[in-house]
Amino acid sequence: MRCPGQDTRFWKEDTIFEVECPECGDKIEFFKDEATRRCGKCGSKMVNPKMDFGCAAYCKYAEQCIGDLPPELLAQRNDLLKDRVAIEMKRYFKQDFKRIGHASKVARYAEEIFKEEGGDPAVILSAAYLHDIGIKEAERKYNSTAARYQEKEGPPIARDILERMGANEKLIDEVSDIIAHHHHPRAQETVNFKVLYDADLIVNMEENKKESLMDEKRLNTLIEKSFLTERGGRLARDVFLKK
């Protein structure tokens, strides 16, 4: 079955319309299902202003449905995926506001670190919201919140959430792998892992009063040895040493 929004059987009189080119002012003719068109006069590429990209922002079949996605939509796709993962995380934890708060803070720090370090925001923020998703099963099965149990139980739950959302398999595999060792860096790590690791470390340090009360010299040494990215280390110093 074809998406109803793109099926010509459901089209009406507004199937073809004209818009003004933002660069030269000439008229650009669009069909309803065209994602982009180029201006015949100046050659500028324009995104269809009337096309609803809502489902395409997270649907794994979007490229097959509407062709190559424009950069504007790709950015929107990451934002919508991030927001939907955050919602699913909150649904999963229900009234456990401590875990919801922890994951939300990790995501905020991860976003800050990503701006300078780079990486894939969809992977980083999905991992940030879901990195501790195995903690409930760890408590139920092992009566423990130890990192090794979280890392064991988290990936299948995260994978189920992301699959239900229609995330692509490559993203699901990487997020699951990050969750499976998010407390234990390997010798060689991706930027995505490093950003998540540093963001989680900052929040864990905030929640650990013993480390927060260290003198400046000891804390600075800890930060220097522990963080995997330059921005993560600087952000940790801003959080703890400037208080």
N, C-alpha and C positions, 0 to 999 in steps of 0.2 A: 504493500500500500504506500502510495506517495504522500508526502506531507501535504495536508489540505491547503496550507498557505501558499504552496508552490504549484498546486494542481490547477491546470487551466480550466477545469470544469467548474471551479468555484470562483473564477474571475468575473468581474463586472465591468462597467463602463470606464473605470479608472485604470484599466490594464496598462495603457500607454499614457505617459504624461511628460511634460517638459519642466525643467528647472533651469535656473540661471547659473551659468558657470561663475564660481566665486573669484576666478582669476581675471577673466576678460569680459564677462557679462553676456556672452553669447548663449543661445539656448542649447541645452543638452536634452535629447530625447531618451527616456528610460522606458523599458518594459518592466512590469511589476516585479518579475523574478530575477532581474539583473542586479548583481551585487555592486558592480562598478561600471562606469562608462568613461570614455575619454572625450574631451571637448574636441569637436571637429575643427575648431578655429585655432586654439592655442595648444592643444594636446594634453592639457591637465587632466589627471585622473580624479574622478569624483565618486564618492560612496553614495549609493542610492539612499536619499534622505527619507524615503517612505517605506523602506524595507524593514520588517521586524526581525531583528537578529537575536531576539531573546532566547529561543531554544537553541539556535546555532552557537550561542556562547558556551554551551556545555555539552551539546550532543556530539557523540563520537563519530556520527555519520555526516556531520555538517559539510565537510569538504565535498563529499559525494553529492550532497543535496543542492548546494548553491555554488559549487566551484571553489576556486581559490579564495580564501578569506582575506579581506583587506587588513592592514595593520591595526586599524581602529578597532576592528572586531576581535582580533587576537588579544589585544590588551583587555577588552571587555570580557573575553572568555576567561582569562586568568582571574579577573576580579570576581566574576560570578561564581567560578569554581571555589575560590577562597571563601566567599560568603556562605555558600551552600555547605562546605565542609565544616565551617564554624557552627552552623545551625545543627548539623547532624551530630557534632561532638557534644553540644549542649543537650540535645535530645537523649543521647546515650547516657550521659552522666546525671541527667534529671535534676535532682535537688542537691547534688554534690557540688556546691558552689566553690569549695576549695579547689577541686580539680579543674572546674571550668575556669576559675580565675587564673590558675597557674598556666593552663594552655593558652589563654587569651593574652597573658603577659609575655609568654614566650613568642607568640606570633607577632606582637608589637615590636619586641626587640629584634626579631628575625627580619622584619620589614626594614627596620632602621639599618641593620648591618648589610642587608642585601643591596641597598641603594648605593653603597660604595664598593662592596666586594663582587657584586654581580651574581650570576647563577640564574636558575629558573624559578621565578616567583611562585608558579603554580605548584611545583614540587616542594619548595621550601615551606610555603605557608600551609600546604596540606599536611606535611610532616610535622609542622609546629603544632597545629591543632590536634593531631592524632598521635603524637609521640608517646603519650602515656595512656593510650586507649586500652591497653592490656591490664591496667592496674586492678580493675574490678575482678577480672578472672583470676589474676594472681592471688588476690585476697581470698577468693572463693575456693580455689584449688589447693593453695599452699599456705593459706593464712599468713601471707607475707607480701610486702610491697617491694621486695628486693629487685634490683635492676635486672638480674638475669631472668626472673620470672616475667617481668613486664615485657622484656624483649622477646621472650618466647611466645607469650599470649597475644601481644599486640598486633603483629602483622596479619593474621587471619581476619581479625575484626576490622582493621583498617581496609584490607582488601575488599571485604564484603561491602563496606560503606561506599567505597570509591566505585566499585563495579555497579552498584545500584544507582549511582549518580551518572553513570555513563562515561566516566573518565577513561582516557585511552590506556592501553595495556602497558606501554612504556612508563608512563607516569606512575601507574599503580605499582609496577615492579620496583621502581626506584624508591618510592615512598615506603613501601613495605620493607625494603632492604635497610633504609635509614633507621626505621623504627626498631628493626631486629638487632641493631647494635648501637643505638643512639647514646649509650653511656660509655661505649668502648671503641674509641677511634682505632682504625687500622693504620698500618704504616703509610699507605697512600689513600687519601680521601678526596672526594669531589668537593667543589665549592659549595654545592647544596648541603652536603653533610656538615661542613665546617660552620656554615652560617647557622644552621639549626643547633648544632652542638654548643656554640658560643652563646646563643640566645638562651638556651636552656640552662647553661651554667650560670649566667648572670642571675636568672630568677631563683635558681637553687641557692645561690649565695645570699640573695636577699632574704630568703626564707630561713637561712641558717644564721641565727643570731651570733653564734660563736665566731664565724668568719667575719661577719659584719662589724664585730667589735675589735678585730685585730688592729694593732698599731699600723701606721702608714707604711713602714718599711716592710713588714712581713706581708701585708696585703699586696703591696706592689710586686713583691717577689712571687707570690702565689699567682697573681694575674699574668706575670711575664712567662711563667712556666706552663700555665694551664690553657690559655686561649689559643685557638688555631688560626684566627684572622687578626689582622692589624686593627680593623675597625671594631671588632669584638673586644679586644684589649683596651682600646681607647674609651669605648663606651662603658666598660666596667670601671675604669678609673673615674670617669665622669660620675657614675652612679655612686661609687663608694668613697672615693677620696675627696670629692668636692662637697660632701655633706657636712 
